[in-house]
């Protein structure tokens, strides 16, 4: 019935969002290259291999003082 079809669409939509989120978090190190992902911290990304650090300005909230 239509009820079953609706549930299927909902699931595939959820997976698409999750995949996009993961892709955004995982970032490769510009120094080490492909395969080396940077560790996500509160407001920065750090490479465990070469200690390269990249700060994130994107998520700064203007309303917060
Ligand atoms: Zn690195």
PDB file of the backbone (N, CA, C, O) and the ligand in Angstrom, with CONECT records:
HET     ZN  A 101       1
ATOM      1  N   UNK A   1       0.837  -1.218   0.000  1.00  0.00           N
ATOM      2  CA  UNK A   1       0.000   0.000   0.000  1.00  0.00           C
ATOM      3  C   UNK A   1       0.872   1.270   0.000  1.00  0.00           C
ATOM      4  O   UNK A   1       2.100   1.192   0.050  1.00  0.00           O
ATOM      5  N   UNK A   2       0.243   2.384  -0.054  1.00  0.00           N
ATOM      6  CA  UNK A   2       0.954   3.659  -0.120  1.00  0.00           C
ATOM      7  C   UNK A   2       1.725   3.929   1.175  1.00  0.00           C
ATOM      8  O   UNK A   2       2.702   4.678   1.191  1.00  0.00           O
ATOM      9  N   UNK A   3       1.277   3.323   2.221  1.00  0.00           N
ATOM     10  CA  UNK A   3       1.920   3.530   3.523  1.00  0.00           C
ATOM     11  C   UNK A   3       3.356   2.970   3.513  1.00  0.00           C
ATOM     12  O   UNK A   3       4.283   3.577   4.050  1.00  0.00           O
ATOM     13  N   UNK A   4       3.503   1.805   2.892  1.00  0.00           N
ATOM     14  CA  UNK A   4       4.804   1.154   2.809  1.00  0.00           C
ATOM     15  C   UNK A   4       5.777   1.961   1.938  1.00  0.00           C
ATOM     16  O   UNK A   4       6.965   2.071   2.240  1.00  0.00           O
ATOM     17  N   UNK A   5       5.253   2.500   0.885  1.00  0.00           N
ATOM     18  CA  UNK A   5       6.052   3.282  -0.057  1.00  0.00           C
ATOM     19  C   UNK A   5       6.586   4.559   0.608  1.00  0.00           C
ATOM     20  O   UNK A   5       7.716   4.982   0.365  1.00  0.00           O
ATOM     21  N   UNK A   6       5.764   5.138   1.429  1.00  0.00           N
ATOM     22  CA  UNK A   6       6.133   6.380   2.099  1.00  0.00           C
ATOM     23  C   UNK A   6       7.323   6.156   3.045  1.00  0.00           C
ATOM     24  O   UNK A   6       8.226   6.985   3.154  1.00  0.00           O
ATOM     25  N   UNK A   7       7.284   4.995   3.723  1.00  0.00           N
ATOM     26  CA  UNK A   7       8.367   4.674   4.649  1.00  0.00           C
ATOM     27  C   UNK A   7       9.681   4.480   3.924  1.00  0.00           C
ATOM     28  O   UNK A   7      10.737   4.850   4.437  1.00  0.00           O
ATOM     29  N   UNK A   8       9.628   3.911   2.752  1.00  0.00           N
ATOM     30  CA  UNK A   8      10.836   3.652   1.975  1.00  0.00           C
ATOM     31  C   UNK A   8      11.531   4.950   1.570  1.00  0.00           C
ATOM     32  O   UNK A   8      12.756   5.054   1.619  1.00  0.00           O
ATOM     33  N   UNK A   9      10.746   5.913   1.178  1.00  0.00           N
ATOM     34  CA  UNK A   9      11.278   7.218   0.771  1.00  0.00           C
ATOM     35  C   UNK A   9      11.947   7.910   1.959  1.00  0.00           C
ATOM     36  O   UNK A   9      12.991   8.548   1.822  1.00  0.00           O
ATOM     37  N   UNK A  10      11.331   7.769   3.102  1.00  0.00           N
ATOM     38  CA  UNK A  10      11.845   8.406   4.313  1.00  0.00           C
ATOM     39  C   UNK A  10      13.227   7.863   4.680  1.00  0.00           C
ATOM     40  O   UNK A  10      14.106   8.611   5.109  1.00  0.00           O
ATOM     41  N   UNK A  11      13.402   6.563   4.505  1.00  0.00           N
ATOM     42  CA  UNK A  11      14.671   5.920   4.844  1.00  0.00           C
ATOM     43  C   UNK A  11      15.784   6.389   3.909  1.00  0.00           C
ATOM     44  O   UNK A  11      16.869   6.747   4.367  1.00  0.00           O
ATOM     45  N   UNK A  12      15.525   6.389   2.618  1.00  0.00           N
ATOM     46  CA  UNK A  12      16.537   6.779   1.650  1.00  0.00           C
ATOM     47  C   UNK A  12      16.927   8.247   1.831  1.00  0.00           C
ATOM     48  O   UNK A  12      18.065   8.632   1.563  1.00  0.00           O
ATOM     49  N   UNK A  13      15.993   9.043   2.279  1.00  0.00           N
ATOM     50  CA  UNK A  13      16.276  10.457   2.515  1.00  0.00           C
ATOM     51  C   UNK A  13      17.213  10.609   3.718  1.00  0.00           C
ATOM     52  O   UNK A  13      18.112  11.450   3.728  1.00  0.00           O
ATOM     53  N   UNK A  14      16.981   9.793   4.701  1.00  0.00           N
ATOM     54  CA  UNK A  14      17.808   9.824   5.910  1.00  0.00           C
ATOM     55  C   UNK A  14      19.252   9.450   5.589  1.00  0.00           C
ATOM     56  O   UNK A  14      20.187  10.074   6.091  1.00  0.00           O
ATOM     57  N   UNK A  15      19.426   8.454   4.772  1.00  0.00           N
ATOM     58  CA  UNK A  15      20.761   8.000   4.408  1.00  0.00           C
ATOM     59  C   UNK A  15      21.520   9.053   3.606  1.00  0.00           C
ATOM     60  O   UNK A  15      22.737   9.193   3.729  1.00  0.00           O
ATOM     61  N   UNK A  16      20.789   9.776   2.798  1.00  0.00           N
ATOM     62  CA  UNK A  16      21.409  10.798   1.973  1.00  0.00           C
ATOM     63  C   UNK A  16      21.956  11.923   2.851  1.00  0.00           C
ATOM     64  O   UNK A  16      23.046  12.439   2.605  1.00  0.00           O
ATOM     65  N   UNK A  17      21.208  12.289   3.851  1.00  0.00           N
ATOM     66  CA  UNK A  17      21.624  13.346   4.776  1.00  0.00           C
ATOM     67  C   UNK A  17      22.845  12.897   5.571  1.00  0.00           C
ATOM     68  O   UNK A  17      23.798  13.654   5.752  1.00  0.00           O
ATOM     69  N   UNK A  18      22.800  11.653   6.041  1.00  0.00           N
ATOM     70  CA  UNK A  18      23.899  11.111   6.835  1.00  0.00           C
ATOM     71  C   UNK A  18      25.191  11.070   6.023  1.00  0.00           C
ATOM     72  O   UNK A  18      26.261  11.419   6.523  1.00  0.00           O
ATOM     73  N   UNK A  19      25.084  10.650   4.793  1.00  0.00           N
ATOM     74  CA  UNK A  19      26.245  10.535   3.922  1.00  0.00           C
ATOM     75  C   UNK A  19      26.861  11.911   3.675  1.00  0.00           C
ATOM     76  O   UNK A  19      28.083  12.054   3.650  1.00  0.00           O
ATOM     77  N   UNK A  20      26.029  12.899   3.496  1.00  0.00           N
ATOM     78  CA  UNK A  20      26.488  14.257   3.234  1.00  0.00           C
ATOM     79  C   UNK A  20      27.196  14.817   4.463  1.00  0.00           C
ATOM     80  O   UNK A  20      28.187  15.538   4.350  1.00  0.00           O
ATOM     81  N   UNK A  21      26.686  14.483   5.606  1.00  0.00           N
ATOM     82  CA  UNK A  21      27.246  14.972   6.860  1.00  0.00           C
ATOM     83  C   UNK A  21      28.637  14.378   7.103  1.00  0.00           C
ATOM     84  O   UNK A  21      29.566  15.074   7.513  1.00  0.00           O
ATOM     85  N   UNK A  22      28.750  13.093   6.843  1.00  0.00           N
ATOM     86  CA  UNK A  22      30.023  12.391   7.031  1.00  0.00           C
ATOM     87  C   UNK A  22      31.082  12.964   6.094  1.00  0.00           C
ATOM     88  O   UNK A  22      32.238  13.152   6.473  1.00  0.00           O
ATOM     89  N   UNK A  23      30.663  13.233   4.879  1.00  0.00           N
ATOM     90  CA  UNK A  23      31.596  13.737   3.878  1.00  0.00           C
ATOM     91  C   UNK A  23      32.127  15.118   4.273  1.00  0.00           C
ATOM     92  O   UNK A  23      33.271  15.473   3.992  1.00  0.00           O
ATOM     93  N   UNK A  24      31.281  15.857   4.916  1.00  0.00           N
ATOM     94  CA  UNK A  24      31.655  17.207   5.303  1.00  0.00           C
ATOM     95  C   UNK A  24      32.632  17.187   6.497  1.00  0.00           C
ATOM     96  O   UNK A  24      33.557  17.995   6.569  1.00  0.00           O
ATOM     97  N   UNK A  25      32.410  16.269   7.406  1.00  0.00           N
ATOM     98  CA  UNK A  25      33.260  16.175   8.598  1.00  0.00           C
ATOM     99  C   UNK A  25      34.646  15.644   8.241  1.00  0.00           C
ATOM    100  O   UNK A  25      35.666  16.190   8.663  1.00  0.00           O
ATOM    101  N   UNK A  26      34.660  14.571   7.455  1.00  0.00           N
ATOM    102  CA  UNK A  26      35.943  13.973   7.078  1.00  0.00           C
ATOM    103  C   UNK A  26      36.666  14.836   6.057  1.00  0.00           C
ATOM    104  O   UNK A  26      36.191  15.028   4.938  1.00  0.00           O
ATOM    105  N   UNK A  27      37.790  15.340   6.446  1.00  0.00           N
ATOM    106  CA  UNK A  27      38.550  16.182   5.534  1.00  0.00           C
ATOM    107  C   UNK A  27      39.997  15.688   5.439  1.00  0.00           C
ATOM    108  O   UNK A  27      40.644  15.407   6.448  1.00  0.00           O
ATOM    109  N   UNK A  28      40.468  15.596   4.239  1.00  0.00           N
ATOM    110  CA  UNK A  28      41.826  15.097   4.046  1.00  0.00           C
ATOM    111  C   UNK A  28      42.853  16.189   4.313  1.00  0.00           C
ATOM    112  O   UNK A  28      42.604  17.370   4.071  1.00  0.00           O
ATOM    113  N   UNK A  29      43.988  15.782   4.805  1.00  0.00           N
ATOM    114  CA  UNK A  29      45.065  16.723   5.121  1.00  0.00           C
ATOM    115  C   UNK A  29      45.702  17.231   3.826  1.00  0.00           C
ATOM    116  O   UNK A  29      46.075  16.435   2.964  1.00  0.00           O
ATOM    117  N   UNK A  30      45.826  18.557   3.686  1.00  0.00           N
ATOM    118  CA  UNK A  30      46.433  19.133   2.474  1.00  0.00           C
ATOM    119  C   UNK A  30      47.918  18.836   2.366  1.00  0.00           C
ATOM    120  O   UNK A  30      48.490  18.913   1.278  1.00  0.00           O
ATOM    121  N   UNK A  31      48.535  18.505   3.461  1.00  0.00           N
ATOM    122  CA  UNK A  31      49.971  18.202   3.450  1.00  0.00           C
ATOM    123  C   UNK A  31      50.233  16.724   3.163  1.00  0.00           C
ATOM    124  O   UNK A  31      51.066  16.379   2.325  1.00  0.00           O
ATOM    125  N   UNK A  32      49.504  15.855   3.877  1.00  0.00           N
ATOM    126  CA  UNK A  32      49.725  14.412   3.731  1.00  0.00           C
ATOM    127  C   UNK A  32      49.045  13.857   2.476  1.00  0.00           C
ATOM    128  O   UNK A  32      49.482  12.855   1.909  1.00  0.00           O
ATOM    129  N   UNK A  33      47.979  14.520   2.058  1.00  0.00           N
ATOM    130  CA  UNK A  33      47.310  14.091   0.843  1.00  0.00           C
ATOM    131  C   UNK A  33      46.180  13.117   1.099  1.00  0.00           C
ATOM    132  O   UNK A  33      45.630  13.054   2.199  1.00  0.00           O
ATOM    133  N   UNK A  34      45.833  12.344   0.054  1.00  0.00           N
ATOM    134  CA  UNK A  34      44.697  11.427   0.117  1.00  0.00           C
ATOM    135  C   UNK A  34      44.923  10.304   1.115  1.00  0.00           C
ATOM    136  O   UNK A  34      46.038   9.810   1.285  1.00  0.00           O
ATOM    137  N   UNK A  35      43.831   9.913   1.774  1.00  0.00           N
ATOM    138  CA  UNK A  35      43.917   8.781   2.702  1.00  0.00           C
ATOM    139  C   UNK A  35      44.170   9.211   4.131  1.00  0.00           C
ATOM    140  O   UNK A  35      43.920   8.452   5.067  1.00  0.00           O
ATOM    141  N   UNK A  36      44.664  10.425   4.303  1.00  0.00           N
ATOM    142  CA  UNK A  36      44.949  10.912   5.662  1.00  0.00           C
ATOM    143  C   UNK A  36      43.885  11.929   6.064  1.00  0.00           C
ATOM    144  O   UNK A  36      43.857  13.058   5.572  1.00  0.00           O
ATOM    145  N   UNK A  37      43.007  11.495   6.975  1.00  0.00           N
ATOM    146  CA  UNK A  37      41.927  12.370   7.389  1.00  0.00           C
ATOM    147  C   UNK A  37      42.294  13.140   8.655  1.00  0.00           C
ATOM    148  O   UNK A  37      43.027  12.652   9.516  1.00  0.00           O
ATOM    149  N   UNK A  38      41.773  14.333   8.737  1.00  0.00           N
ATOM    150  CA  UNK A  38      42.078  15.181   9.883  1.00  0.00           C
ATOM    151  C   UNK A  38      41.063  14.956  10.996  1.00  0.00           C
ATOM    152  O   UNK A  38      39.893  14.672  10.738  1.00  0.00           O
ATOM    153  N   UNK A  39      41.524  15.086  12.231  1.00  0.00           N
ATOM    154  CA  UNK A  39      40.658  14.868  13.385  1.00  0.00           C
ATOM    155  C   UNK A  39      39.831  16.127  13.653  1.00  0.00           C
ATOM    156  O   UNK A  39      40.338  17.249  13.632  1.00  0.00           O
ATOM    157  N   UNK A  40      38.554  15.901  13.903  1.00  0.00           N
ATOM    158  CA  UNK A  40      37.655  17.032  14.113  1.00  0.00           C
ATOM    159  C   UNK A  40      37.615  17.427  15.594  1.00  0.00           C
ATOM    160  O   UNK A  40      37.305  16.613  16.465  1.00  0.00           O
ATOM    161  N   UNK A  41      37.932  18.678  15.847  1.00  0.00           N
ATOM    162  CA  UNK A  41      37.864  19.202  17.209  1.00  0.00           C
ATOM    163  C   UNK A  41      36.725  20.220  17.308  1.00  0.00           C
ATOM    164  O   UNK A  41      35.942  20.388  16.373  1.00  0.00           O
ATOM    165  N   UNK A  42      36.651  20.872  18.422  1.00  0.00           N
ATOM    166  CA  UNK A  42      35.543  21.793  18.677  1.00  0.00           C
ATOM    167  C   UNK A  42      35.431  22.879  17.604  1.00  0.00           C
ATOM    168  O   UNK A  42      34.343  23.122  17.082  1.00  0.00           O
ATOM    169  N   UNK A  43      36.524  23.517  17.279  1.00  0.00           N
ATOM    170  CA  UNK A  43      36.478  24.589  16.285  1.00  0.00           C
ATOM    171  C   UNK A  43      37.651  24.528  15.314  1.00  0.00           C
ATOM    172  O   UNK A  43      38.006  25.520  14.677  1.00  0.00           O
ATOM    173  N   UNK A  44      38.248  23.332  15.216  1.00  0.00           N
ATOM    174  CA  UNK A  44      39.391  23.205  14.309  1.00  0.00           C
ATOM    175  C   UNK A  44      39.603  21.753  13.876  1.00  0.00           C
ATOM    176  O   UNK A  44      39.061  20.815  14.459  1.00  0.00           O
ATOM    177  N   UNK A  45      40.405  21.615  12.838  1.00  0.00           N
ATOM    178  CA  UNK A  45      40.751  20.283  12.348  1.00  0.00           C
ATOM    179  C   UNK A  45      42.252  20.075  12.530  1.00  0.00           C
ATOM    180  O   UNK A  45      43.043  20.977  12.251  1.00  0.00           O
ATOM    181  N   UNK A  46      42.639  18.915  12.987  1.00  0.00           N
ATOM    182  CA  UNK A  46      44.053  18.651  13.207  1.00  0.00           C
ATOM    183  C   UNK A  46      44.476  17.329  12.572  1.00  0.00           C
ATOM    184  O   UNK A  46      43.768  16.328  12.671  1.00  0.00           O
ATOM    185  N   UNK A  47      45.639  17.336  11.919  1.00  0.00           N
ATOM    186  CA  UNK A  47      46.177  16.115  11.333  1.00  0.00           C
ATOM    187  C   UNK A  47      47.051  15.394  12.357  1.00  0.00           C
ATOM    188  O   UNK A  47      47.937  16.006  12.953  1.00  0.00           O
ATOM    189  N   UNK A  48      46.812  14.121  12.562  1.00  0.00           N
ATOM    190  CA  UNK A  48      47.581  13.348  13.533  1.00  0.00           C
ATOM    191  C   UNK A  48      48.968  12.987  13.030  1.00  0.00           C
ATOM    192  O   UNK A  48      49.836  12.602  13.813  1.00  0.00           O
ATOM    193  N   UNK A  49      49.181  13.109  11.722  1.00  0.00           N
ATOM    194  CA  UNK A  49      50.484  12.740  11.150  1.00  0.00           C
ATOM    195  C   UNK A  49      51.482  13.891  11.163  1.00  0.00           C
ATOM    196  O   UNK A  49      52.616  13.733  11.615  1.00  0.00           O
ATOM    197  N   UNK A  50      51.056  15.046  10.665  1.00  0.00           N
ATOM    198  CA  UNK A  50      52.000  16.171  10.538  1.00  0.00           C
ATOM    199  C   UNK A  50      51.619  17.353  11.434  1.00  0.00           C
ATOM    200  O   UNK A  50      52.252  18.407  11.388  1.00  0.00           O
ATOM    201  N   UNK A  51      50.573  17.163  12.252  1.00  0.00           N
ATOM    202  CA  UNK A  51      50.146  18.192  13.198  1.00  0.00           C
ATOM    203  C   UNK A  51      49.633  19.458  12.516  1.00  0.00           C
ATOM    204  O   UNK A  51      49.613  20.531  13.118  1.00  0.00           O
ATOM    205  N   UNK A  52      49.230  19.326  11.286  1.00  0.00           N
ATOM    206  CA  UNK A  52      48.664  20.473  10.570  1.00  0.00           C
ATOM    207  C   UNK A  52      47.306  20.835  11.172  1.00  0.00           C
ATOM    208  O   UNK A  52      46.455  19.967  11.369  1.00  0.00           O
ATOM    209  N   UNK A  53      47.111  22.112  11.461  1.00  0.00           N
ATOM    210  CA  UNK A  53      45.862  22.547  12.083  1.00  0.00           C
ATOM    211  C   UNK A  53      45.146  23.575  11.216  1.00  0.00           C
ATOM    212  O   UNK A  53      45.755  24.508  10.692  1.00  0.00           O
ATOM    213  N   UNK A  54      43.868  23.384  11.083  1.00  0.00           N
ATOM    214  CA  UNK A  54      43.069  24.314  10.283  1.00  0.00           C
ATOM    215  C   UNK A  54      41.841  24.751  11.080  1.00  0.00           C
ATOM    216  O   UNK A  54      41.014  23.931  11.480  1.00  0.00           O
ATOM    217  N   UNK A  55      41.745  26.047  11.297  1.00  0.00           N
ATOM    218  CA  UNK A  55      40.627  26.559  12.091  1.00  0.00           C
ATOM    219  C   UNK A  55      39.388  26.753  11.226  1.00  0.00           C
ATOM    220  O   UNK A  55      39.477  27.065  10.039  1.00  0.00           O
ATOM    221  N   UNK A  56      38.246  26.561  11.846  1.00  0.00           N
ATOM    222  CA  UNK A  56      36.987  26.685  11.121  1.00  0.00           C
ATOM    223  C   UNK A  56      36.271  27.973  11.506  1.00  0.00           C
ATOM    224  O   UNK A  56      35.832  28.148  12.643  1.00  0.00           O
ATOM    225  N   UNK A  57      36.166  28.855  10.545  1.00  0.00           N
ATOM    226  CA  UNK A  57      35.482  30.125  10.782  1.00  0.00           C
ATOM    227  C   UNK A  57      34.011  30.032  10.385  1.00  0.00           C
ATOM    228  O   UNK A  57      33.181  30.861  10.758  1.00  0.00           O
ATOM    229  N   UNK A  58      33.734  28.999   9.620  1.00  0.00           N
ATOM    230  CA  UNK A  58      32.406  28.842   9.023  1.00  0.00           C
ATOM    231  C   UNK A  58      31.290  28.758  10.064  1.00  0.00           C
ATOM    232  O   UNK A  58      30.209  29.316   9.874  1.00  0.00           O
ATOM    233  N   UNK A  59      31.561  28.061  11.159  1.00  0.00           N
ATOM    234  CA  UNK A  59      30.506  27.798  12.134  1.00  0.00           C
ATOM    235  C   UNK A  59      30.434  28.846  13.255  1.00  0.00           C
ATOM    236  O   UNK A  59      29.784  28.618  14.275  1.00  0.00           O
ATOM    237  N   UNK A  60      31.086  29.967  13.069  1.00  0.00           N
ATOM    238  CA  UNK A  60      31.066  31.011  14.090  1.00  0.00           C
ATOM    239  C   UNK A  60      29.683  31.663  14.173  1.00  0.00           C
ATOM    240  O   UNK A  60      29.108  32.079  13.168  1.00  0.00           O
ATOM    241  N   UNK A  61      29.184  31.736  15.372  1.00  0.00           N
ATOM    242  CA  UNK A  61      27.855  32.331  15.555  1.00  0.00           C
ATOM    243  C   UNK A  61      27.974  33.809  15.925  1.00  0.00           C
ATOM    244  O   UNK A  61      28.636  34.170  16.899  1.00  0.00           O
ATOM    245  N   UNK A  62      27.337  34.630  15.150  1.00  0.00           N
ATOM    246  CA  UNK A  62      27.417  36.075  15.369  1.00  0.00           C
ATOM    247  C   UNK A  62      26.632  36.506  16.612  1.00  0.00           C
ATOM    248  O   UNK A  62      26.977  37.488  17.269  1.00  0.00           O
ATOM    249  N   UNK A  63      25.593  35.770  16.915  1.00  0.00           N
ATOM    250  CA  UNK A  63      24.726  36.127  18.045  1.00  0.00           C
ATOM    251  C   UNK A  63      25.424  35.873  19.384  1.00  0.00           C
ATOM    252  O   UNK A  63      25.001  36.370  20.428  1.00  0.00           O
ATOM    253  N   UNK A  64      26.507  35.086  19.325  1.00  0.00           N
ATOM    254  CA  UNK A  64      27.214  34.751  20.558  1.00  0.00           C
ATOM    255  C   UNK A  64      28.270  35.808  20.867  1.00  0.00           C
ATOM    256  O   UNK A  64      29.439  35.636  20.520  1.00  0.00           O
ATOM    257  N   UNK A  65      27.890  36.841  21.482  1.00  0.00           N
ATOM    258  CA  UNK A  65      28.730  37.974  21.866  1.00  0.00           C
ATOM    259  C   UNK A  65      29.663  38.402  20.747  1.00  0.00           C
ATOM    260  O   UNK A  65      30.437  39.345  20.915  1.00  0.00           O
TER     261      UNK A  65
HETATM  262 ZN    ZN A 101      48.998  15.819   7.645  1.00  0.00          ZN
END
